[in-house]
Amino acid sequence: MEQEKKSFVGYEYKEITVSENLVSMYLDCYENFGWVPEEELSDVRNPHHVTIRMKRDRKIINKMELTRLQRNFEACAQDLNKLRKAKTSAATIWSLAVGIMGTVFMAGSTFAVVHEPPIVWLCVLLAIPGFIGWILPYFIYREVVKRQTEKLQPLVDEKMEEIYQVCEKGHDLL
């Protein structure tokens, strides 16, 4: 019986945590830099994130250039995440501001009704903008997100194209 002698392969390891809706993109992209996925684990601290463990041969050809391209990809991916968050951040700020203003009017309305003697006309006058301030944030949020998405979508598409070009260069080096 002859046994085949395996050659030694040293690996380097990488662990990243990403949003669960971006796992496929990250797996596809990291494979273009020589990384092989080992396992995916749910992040206990944040249920909407997944931890991906990968490995690659330490003596991979063109390692320096692949590492440079990988860093470029990671910077682009970080920019892409910032652009995606920017779609909702302005909407959240506007919605919260309007909601707080509605609450201020409702507080004024409450103080008017508990005043001795109650000032009912002021209570009603302040309650109307208060209720509007509580209802309006939902519609403001939707509208601002829609506008921001229209405004930022070309930048997101441009960044995705840059990521694809970096991954293509990495794939050509393997």
VENRA-V640681 format. One record per residue. D_LAST is the distance of its C-alpha to the last C-alpha in whole Angstrom. Layout:
D_LAST, D_LAST
This chain:
36, 33, 30, 26, 25, 22, 20, 20, 17, 17, 16, 16, 18, 18, 21, 22, 25, 25, 27, 27, 27, 24, 22, 20, 19, 18, 16, 14, 13, 12, 10, 8, 7, 7, 11, 13, 16, 19, 22, 24, 27, 30, 31, 35, 35, 34, 34, 32, 29, 27, 25, 21, 20, 17, 15, 12, 12, 13, 12, 8, 7, 8, 9, 12, 10, 9, 12, 14, 12, 13, 16, 17, 16, 18, 21, 21, 21, 24, 26, 25, 27, 30, 30, 31, 33, 35, 36, 38, 39, 42, 43, 44, 46, 48, 49, 50, 52, 54, 54, 55, 58, 59, 59, 61, 64, 64, 65, 68, 69, 69, 71, 74, 74, 75, 77, 81, 82, 79, 78, 77, 76, 74, 72, 72, 71, 68, 67, 66, 63, 62, 61, 60, 58, 57, 56, 54, 51, 49, 50, 49, 46, 45, 46, 44, 41, 41, 41, 39, 36, 37, 37, 34, 32, 31, 29, 27, 26, 25, 23, 21, 20, 19, 17, 16, 15, 13, 11, 10, 9, 7, 5, 6, 4, 0
